């Protein structure tokens, strides 16, 4: 099993329900591609170190993911780059 940590920032102009929907949608993307989300951490709204896409803050989330291959993380990466709701993301492979 491969272990990944995915950190992403959701744009701050969304309402609370919309933010939850975005997180649920991306979690579903991972699980439907064969990954298992072992832990979800909501870090809340935080100020960004610098402006990203005209936003000065964002909602931070961290997923810890287990997967047998990298198909789920590649699909997450592809969709996160397209999405207007995620302003930045980072996928890190955790070495065992």
C-alpha positions as semicolon CSV with decimal commas, in nm:
position;residue;x (nm);y (nm);z (nm)
1;X;0,000;0,000;0,000
2;X;0,113;0,349;-0,081
3;X;0,039;0,631;0,162
4;X;-0,027;0,989;0,056
5;X;-0,103;1,318;0,226
6;X;-0,314;1,560;0,024
7;X;-0,340;1,920;0,141
8;X;-0,574;2,153;-0,043
9;X;-0,716;2,502;0,000
10;X;-1,078;2,578;-0,085
11;X;-1,164;2,935;-0,187
12;X;-1,303;3,148;0,096
13;X;-1,600;3,293;-0,097
14;X;-1,795;2,967;-0,068
15;X;-2,058;2,914;0,200
16;X;-2,019;2,648;0,469
17;X;-2,242;2,398;0,288
18;X;-2,062;2,458;-0,043
19;X;-1,723;2,399;0,120
20;X;-1,848;2,069;0,268
21;X;-1,981;1,968;-0,075
22;X;-1,644;2,037;-0,240
23;X;-1,461;1,830;0,025
24;X;-1,714;1,545;-0,004
25;X;-1,688;1,552;-0,384
26;X;-1,308;1,524;-0,383
27;X;-1,319;1,253;-0,115
28;X;-1,560;1,061;-0,340
29;X;-1,318;1,107;-0,631
30;X;-1,046;0,934;-0,430
31;X;-1,264;0,647;-0,306
32;X;-1,421;0,580;-0,647
33;X;-1,071;0,537;-0,790
34;X;-0,970;0,271;-0,539
35;X;-0,816;0,478;-0,259
36;X;-0,914;0,476;0,108
37;X;-0,925;0,808;0,295
38;X;-0,796;0,714;0,642
39;X;-0,814;1,060;0,799
40;X;-0,961;1,398;0,714
41;X;-0,840;1,708;0,896
42;X;-1,018;2,041;0,867
43;X;-0,777;2,318;0,960
44;X;-1,029;2,600;0,916
45;X;-0,992;2,931;0,739
46;X;-0,641;3,075;0,744
47;X;-0,457;3,366;0,594
48;X;-0,239;3,281;0,296
49;X;0,129;3,374;0,297
50;X;0,072;3,549;-0,037
51;X;-0,225;3,616;-0,261
52;X;-0,338;3,324;-0,478
53;X;-0,591;3,394;-0,755
54;X;-0,686;3,722;-0,581
55;X;-0,765;3,544;-0,251
56;X;-0,592;3,636;0,076
57;X;-0,732;3,343;0,279
58;X;-0,878;2,997;0,228
59;X;-1,018;2,688;0,399
60;X;-0,744;2,431;0,458
61;X;-0,804;2,055;0,450
62;X;-0,573;1,752;0,475
63;X;-0,657;1,399;0,358
64;X;-0,446;1,100;0,455
65;X;-0,492;0,837;0,185
66;X;-0,399;0,471;0,131
67;X;-0,396;0,331;-0,221
68;X;-0,246;0,037;-0,406
69;X;-0,151;0,259;-0,702
70;X;-0,141;0,628;-0,791
71;X;-0,456;0,636;-1,010
72;X;-0,669;0,802;-0,740
73;X;-0,414;1,072;-0,662
74;X;-0,361;1,144;-1,032
75;X;-0,736;1,186;-1,080
76;X;-0,753;1,413;-0,772
77;X;-0,467;1,619;-0,914
78;X;-0,636;1,647;-1,254
79;X;-0,970;1,756;-1,111
80;X;-0,815;1,995;-0,857
81;X;-0,630;2,175;-1,137
82;X;-0,956;2,218;-1,330
83;X;-1,172;2,314;-1,031
84;X;-1,236;2,681;-0,955
85;X;-1,317;2,590;-0,594
86;X;-0,966;2,466;-0,505
87;X;-0,709;2,744;-0,522
88;X;-0,403;2,530;-0,434
89;X;-0,326;2,166;-0,358
90;X;-0,025;1,950;-0,274
91;X;0,003;1,572;-0,292
92;X;0,287;1,417;-0,093
93;X;0,382;1,049;-0,098
94;X;0,469;0,930;0,252
95;X;0,755;0,680;0,262
96;X;0,703;0,389;0,501
